[in-house]
Amino acid sequence: MEQRKLPNATAVLVLGILSIITCCCFGIFGIIFGVIALVLANKDLKLYRENPELYTNYSNLNTGKIIAIIGLCLSVIVFLKCLYDFIVLGPEGFQQAMEEFSKAYEQGKRSQQK
């Protein structure tokens, strides 16, 4: 029999990486990408366990799953922190804190360029 690649292994890897990258967007996108990656990984893992000799790229699937779990954890932490700040500071205070953070970031970028 000819070996073939797991159908979603590359997608799981890409979605796992995206979940880490987008965890900074209040955690929402990272959670979405992480959950989708884990669902696809479990689907492919089931295929692999039925016939392991048919598939070649299990390592990509496993790596993507680990990265997705890390991204999901980071995203949940960021989301809970943002939710806590929103509840404690209120909508106006949260918006003001985000503006101050943005200004500090811009000043940091300018000082590095000099």
C-alpha positions in Angstrom: 0.0 0.0 0.0 1.1 3.5 -0.8 1.6 5.9 2.2 -0.1 9.2 2.1 -0.3 12.3 4.2 -2.9 13.0 6.9 -5.4 15.4 5.3 -5.4 18.1 7.9 -1.9 17.9 9.4 -0.7 21.1 7.6 -3.9 23.0 8.5 -3.5 22.0 12.1 0.1 23.3 12.1 -0.9 26.6 10.5 -3.9 27.1 12.7 -1.8 26.4 15.8 0.7 29.0 14.7 -2.1 31.5 14.0 -3.5 30.8 17.5 -0.2 31.9 19.1 0.2 34.9 16.8 -3.4 36.2 17.3 -3.6 35.6 21.1 -2.8 39.4 21.4 -6.1 40.3 19.8 -7.9 40.2 23.1 -7.6 36.4 22.9 -10.7 35.8 20.8 -9.1 34.9 17.5 -6.5 32.8 19.2 -9.2 30.8 20.9 -11.1 30.3 17.7 -8.0 29.2 15.7 -6.9 26.9 18.6 -10.2 25.2 18.9 -10.5 24.6 15.2 -6.9 23.2 15.1 -7.7 20.8 18.0 -10.9 19.6 16.4 -9.0 18.9 13.1 -6.1 17.3 15.0 -8.4 14.9 16.8 -10.1 14.0 13.5 -6.8 13.1 11.9 -5.5 11.4 15.0 -8.5 9.0 14.8 -7.6 8.3 11.2 -4.0 7.7 12.1 -4.8 5.3 15.0 -7.0 3.2 12.7 -4.2 2.6 10.2 -0.8 4.1 11.3 1.1 2.4 8.4 -0.9 4.4 5.8 0.2 7.9 6.9 3.6 9.6 6.9 3.2 13.1 8.5 2.1 12.3 12.0 4.9 14.5 13.4 3.4 17.5 11.8 0.0 16.7 13.3 1.5 16.2 16.7 3.5 19.4 16.5 0.5 21.4 15.4 -1.6 20.0 18.2 1.0 21.0 20.8 1.3 24.4 19.3 -2.5 24.8 19.2 -2.7 23.8 22.9 -0.1 26.4 23.8 -1.9 29.1 21.7 -5.2 28.2 23.2 -3.8 28.5 26.8 -2.2 31.9 26.0 -5.4 33.1 24.3 -7.5 32.1 27.3 -5.2 33.9 29.7 -5.2 37.1 27.6 -9.0 36.9 27.2 -9.5 36.4 30.9 -7.2 39.3 31.7 -9.0 41.6 29.2 -12.4 40.5 30.7 -11.2 41.2 34.2 -9.9 44.6 33.2 -13.1 45.4 31.4 -15.2 44.4 34.5 -13.0 46.2 37.0 -12.3 49.4 34.9 -15.5 49.6 33.1 -15.9 50.3 29.4 -14.4 53.9 29.6 -11.5 52.9 31.8 -10.7 49.9 29.6 -10.7 52.1 26.5 -8.5 54.6 28.2 -6.0 51.9 29.3 -5.8 50.6 25.8 -5.1 54.1 24.5 -2.4 54.6 27.1 -0.9 51.2 26.1 -0.9 52.2 22.4 0.8 55.5 23.2 3.5 53.8 25.2 4.0 51.3 22.4 4.4 54.1 19.9 6.9 56.0 22.1 8.9 52.8 22.6 9.1 52.3 18.8 10.2 55.9 18.3 12.9 55.6 20.9 14.3 52.4 19.3 14.5 54.1 15.9 16.7 56.9 17.2 
